[in-house]
Amino acid sequence: MKAKPIVFASFIFLALYFLGLGVLSIREPSMLGGFTLISIFHIGFAVGIKKGYETVISLSPYIALLDFLFGLLWIMLGLSMPAITLAIISALLLFVLLDEDVRTELKS
């Protein structure tokens, strides 16, 4: 199974997730701006992975780790479905990205 489409789709899914959170908080401009910025950041990483940029592929596990840690922090603040979803998706993505074979395939 090819890993590049899975990792690309995961980053796109996370971007849509954060964009959706921004739309839900549309009445607060700072929240909307922050979530939109995070969404654009994830889309940039998805495009970088699709094109095979080595620096983006090297940094992508750290982004997944940050997403996972913020998901866990959000769970500790209050148990909610968005927090659980973020933690699970980012943990699965982190698990895939930590495999050396996957990173080798992403670079090709």
Beta strands, then each sheet from edge to edge (+ up, - down):
end
